Amino acid sequence: MAAIGFLVLMGGALGPVFMATRNELLCCAPGRTDIALAANSGACNAGIAAGAALGGLALSFAGVRGVFPLAA
């Protein structure tokens, strides 16, 4: 139950973080908004891919029960 609650909180926190970084990027690059938004999306997708890769490695080494403490 604790892991499920943690995942729900993390999912709810992702949206505001994404929007805040998008806002800051648009303020830093007012003439290049298309590039700034592409960089923001690319960075978020790279983070998701890195998390999936690390989760896969943790799963192969620690097993199913060992992944949740590592993720927390």
Rosetta silent file (secondary structure, phi, psi, omega in degrees, C-alpha in Angstrom):
SEQUENCE: MAAIGFLVLMGGALGPVFMATRNELLCCAPGRTDIALAANSGACNAGIAAGAALGGLALSFAGVRGVFPLAA
SCORE:     score description
SCORE:     0.000 S_00000001
   1 L     0.000  -36.408  179.857    0.000    0.000    0.000 S_00000001
   2 H   -65.719  -39.359  179.689    2.869    2.369    0.749 S_00000001
   3 H   -66.013  -39.581  179.294    4.380    1.778   -2.694 S_00000001
   4 H   -65.707  -43.094  177.030    1.049    2.447   -4.395 S_00000001
   5 H   -61.511  -41.153  177.686    0.599    5.656   -2.415 S_00000001
   6 H   -62.628  -42.913  179.727    4.118    6.757   -3.319 S_00000001
   7 H   -64.890  -37.387  177.331    3.508    6.100   -7.009 S_00000001
   8 H   -64.851  -44.297  178.778    0.278    8.114   -6.908 S_00000001
   9 H   -63.518  -41.761  179.662    2.056   11.055   -5.250 S_00000001
  10 H   -65.900  -39.057  177.783    4.914   10.929   -7.745 S_00000001
  11 H   -64.764  -38.918  177.711    2.495   10.828  -10.667 S_00000001
  12 H   -71.069  -26.175 -178.860    0.628   13.852   -9.324 S_00000001
  13 H   -83.683  -17.540 -176.573    3.869   15.759   -8.785 S_00000001
  14 H   -68.400  -39.343 -178.166    5.156   15.217  -12.316 S_00000001
  15 H   -60.316  -51.977  179.178    2.691   17.565  -14.024 S_00000001
  16 H   -62.806  -34.981  178.615    3.553   20.722  -12.049 S_00000001
  17 H   -65.688  -43.250  179.657    7.290   20.081  -12.389 S_00000001
  18 H   -62.260  -43.425 -179.489    6.963   19.700  -16.148 S_00000001
  19 H   -69.093  -35.792  178.658    4.942   22.906  -16.447 S_00000001
  20 H   -67.012  -42.370  178.182    7.348   24.870  -14.227 S_00000001
  21 H   -67.998  -35.742  176.788   10.373   23.849  -16.288 S_00000001
  22 H   -62.979  -42.693  178.964    8.479   24.672  -19.472 S_00000001
  23 H   -62.842  -44.445  179.900    7.676   28.139  -18.147 S_00000001
  24 H   -64.861  -39.112  178.274   11.292   28.799  -17.177 S_00000001
  25 H   -65.667  -39.018  178.959   12.537   27.647  -20.570 S_00000001
  26 H   -67.317  -32.453  176.529   10.099   29.931  -22.364 S_00000001
  27 H   -71.913  -32.915 -178.584   11.301   32.870  -20.259 S_00000001
  28 H   -78.066  -28.507 -176.296   14.950   32.065  -21.046 S_00000001
  29 L  -129.680   71.379 -175.525   14.444   31.685  -24.797 S_00000001
  30 L   -66.522  -28.188 -179.175   11.660   34.064  -25.881 S_00000001
  31 L   -89.939  -11.885 -176.162   12.654   34.013  -29.560 S_00000001
  32 L  -124.693   52.619 -175.466   13.231   30.269  -29.771 S_00000001
  33 H   -65.463  -33.560 -179.228   10.159   28.809  -28.134 S_00000001
  34 H   -65.526  -41.429  179.036    9.962   25.836  -30.490 S_00000001
  35 H   -69.574  -39.874  179.766   13.500   24.723  -29.644 S_00000001
  36 H   -63.156  -43.191  179.434   12.967   25.339  -25.927 S_00000001
  37 H   -68.184  -35.895  177.185    9.795   23.231  -25.863 S_00000001
  38 H   -66.609  -38.901  178.013   11.489   20.461  -27.843 S_00000001
  39 H   -65.775  -39.656  178.720   14.407   20.463  -25.382 S_00000001
  40 H   -63.718  -46.433  178.568   11.994   20.268  -22.449 S_00000001
  41 H   -64.620  -40.676  179.085   10.107   17.328  -23.964 S_00000001
  42 H   -63.547  -40.809  179.282   13.339   15.609  -24.895 S_00000001
  43 H   -66.444  -40.757  178.426   14.736   15.955  -21.382 S_00000001
  44 H   -65.628  -41.791  178.922   11.554   14.551  -19.829 S_00000001
  45 H   -67.536  -35.735  176.355   11.522   11.619  -22.235 S_00000001
  46 H   -65.310  -38.333  176.576   15.213   10.939  -21.558 S_00000001
  47 H   -64.976  -40.510  177.443   14.446   10.869  -17.834 S_00000001
  48 H   -64.330  -42.780  179.469   11.597    8.429  -18.370 S_00000001
  49 H   -65.624  -40.163  178.626   13.824    6.191  -20.501 S_00000001
  50 H   -65.357  -40.102  177.645   16.629    6.296  -17.927 S_00000001
  51 H   -64.052  -40.062  177.937   14.200    5.380  -15.163 S_00000001
  52 H   -65.968  -39.582  179.335   12.872    2.458  -17.173 S_00000001
  53 H   -66.500  -44.493  178.492   16.391    1.243  -17.904 S_00000001
  54 H   -66.820  -35.924  176.015   17.454    1.489  -14.264 S_00000001
  55 H   -64.487  -38.315  176.778   14.230   -0.210  -13.199 S_00000001
  56 H   -65.457  -40.124  176.354   14.939   -3.058  -15.582 S_00000001
  57 H   -65.837  -42.278  178.653   18.437   -3.469  -14.182 S_00000001
  58 H   -63.384  -37.943  179.450   17.110   -3.382  -10.631 S_00000001
  59 H   -64.220  -40.451 -178.428   14.502   -5.988  -11.535 S_00000001
  60 H   -72.536  -28.808 -178.847   17.107   -8.346  -12.939 S_00000001
  61 H   -93.901  -39.811 -172.670   19.405   -7.987   -9.909 S_00000001
  62 H  -102.384  -14.667 -177.899   17.045   -7.474   -6.957 S_00000001
  63 L    84.136  177.450 -174.758   13.888   -9.242   -8.106 S_00000001
  64 H   -64.281  -44.210 -177.487   10.316   -8.003   -7.977 S_00000001
  65 H   -71.568  -23.882 -179.327   10.235   -7.339   -4.226 S_00000001
  66 H   -82.843  -13.392 -177.226   13.558   -5.505   -4.296 S_00000001
  67 H   -71.763  -39.628 -175.174   12.504   -2.952   -6.920 S_00000001
  68 H   -65.591  -44.654  175.896   10.095   -0.990   -4.712 S_00000001
  69 H   -63.952  -34.347  177.216   12.600   -0.124   -1.948 S_00000001
  70 H   -67.778  -37.990 -179.976   15.121    0.900   -4.596 S_00000001
  71 H   -68.663  -36.519 -179.972   12.558    3.093   -6.319 S_00000001
  72 L   -69.807    0.000    0.000   11.591    4.787   -3.069 S_00000001
